[in-house]
Amino acid sequence: MKPVTQHIAELNIGQLWHPLDDPRTAGFTDNSDRLNAVAERSQGFVWRCLPEEAERETQTVNLYDGDPCALWTMSVWETPDDLEAFVHRTVHGAFLKRRSEWFKPQDHKTYVIWPITVGHTPTLREGLDRLARLQADGPSSDAYDFKTLMARKAEGSA
């Protein structure tokens, strides 16, 4: 069996309609810890950017022109299938369907998936660069989305 040399990273960004402490955002904020715990227990989970790391990273990037309602998450998974299972086949999927209650719609991609070397910890800048590449050039083997992943699986090339 070949040794595993690659994992995948994902970055997800968004702008809340209201600040985190606003009661209208409670359905999201009150469940964040629960969803993070599900992720951490999920098959193939490797790493996620913790709040204290995220705070340091955010200081180096002007996400959505410094909007205090801008949020992002980043994690690493063993395989794209592991990430897809968590996103769509756990309780996370139910919250994803409610995204428009808490997050403003965007006219651009709000997440990206890309391969990384096992042991590498991605940075917010790295993720934003991959997201910009996906937005500018479309899906490729080093910056893609779930739609692309599912199409590749259907073709038998994932």
N, C-alpha and C positions, 0 to 999 in steps of 0.2 A: 504494500500500500504506500502511495506517495505521501510524503509529509505535507501537512497543510502549511502553505506559505502566505496565503491571503485570507483576510477577513473583509468585511465591508463596513463602511461608515455611512451614517446618514445625518443630514442636517435638516432641520425643519424650522422655518421662521414664520412669524405672524405679528399682526397688530391687533391688540384687543380693542373692542369698542369702548371699554371703560377701564379705569385703573384696577389693579389687582385687589385693592381693598374696597372696591365698590360692590354693594350687594348684588348688582346685576351680573357680576362675574363670579359669584359664589359657587355656582354649579361647576365651574371649571376649577377654581382655586381649592375648593373643599375636597376635590377628588385627585389632585395632582400627586400627593404622596401615595395614595392607593394605586394609581396607575404606574407610578415609578416602581413600586414594590412588585407589581405584576411583571413589569419588564425585567426586573432583576432576577426574578424566579423563572423566567421563560427560557426554554431551550435555546441555546446558542448565544445568549446574552454574554457580552464580554465586558463592556464599560459604558458608562454614561457620564457626561459632564455634570458634576455636582454644583449646587448653587454658588459655593464660594469660588470655585474655579470659573464659573460662568461670569460672576461679577468682575473678576480680574480681566477675563477675555473681552467683555463688553466695553471696558474702558479703552480698548485699542481700536474699536470699530464704531462707526457712526451708522448704526442700523436704523433704517427709516428716518433719516435726518434727526437722529437723537430722540425720537418719540419715546417717552417714558412707558408707553403702552406696548412697545415692541418687545417681543419675547422670542427665544430660540431654545431649541434642544438639540443635542448631538449625542449619538451613541455609536457603539461598535458591536457588530454581530458576527458570528462565525460564518453564516451563509445568508444570501438574500432570502432564501426560504424561511429561515428563522425569523428574520425581521418581518417578512410578510405575514407570517403566522401571528406574531405579536400584534402587529398593526391592525389586521383585519379579522382575526379569529379569537381574540380575547375581549374582555370588557372594553379595551381601548377602542375597538371598532364602534361600539355604541356611542362613545364620546366623540369620535371622529365624525359621525353622522350629525352631531350637534354643533360642529365647529362654527357654523354661521351665527349661532346664538352669541358667541363670545368674540369671534374674530372677524375683522373687516375682510370683505372679498378683495382679492388682488388681481391685477391684470398681468401677472407674471407667475412663474413657478415659485412655490413656497417651500419646496423640499428637493433634495438631491441625494442620490445614493452613489457611492463610488468605492472601488477596491482600494484596500490598503495592505501593507505588509503586516503580517502577524507581529504584534508587539508595539506597533506604531500608535501613538495617541494623537489623533487629529486636533487641529486648532480651529477656532472660529474662522480665522482668516482663510485657512485652507478650504473649509467648507463653503465659505462665501465665494471663493474663487471658482470652485467646482460648480456652484449654483449659477454663477454668472456665465460660465462656459456652457452649461445646459441651456440657459435662457438664450444665449447668443447663437449657438451652433446646433442646438438640438441634441438629442440623446446620442451618446457614444459609449464605448466600452469603459470609459473612465469618468462618466457623469451621466446618470440616467435616472429614470423614475419607475414606478411600479408598472405603468402601462407598457413601457419598453421591456421590462423584466418578464411580464406575462406573455408578451408577443414572442420573445425569445424562447420561453418555455414551450409555447405552443408549436414553435418551429423545431423544437428539439435541440436548440443551440445554447441554452442557458446552462 
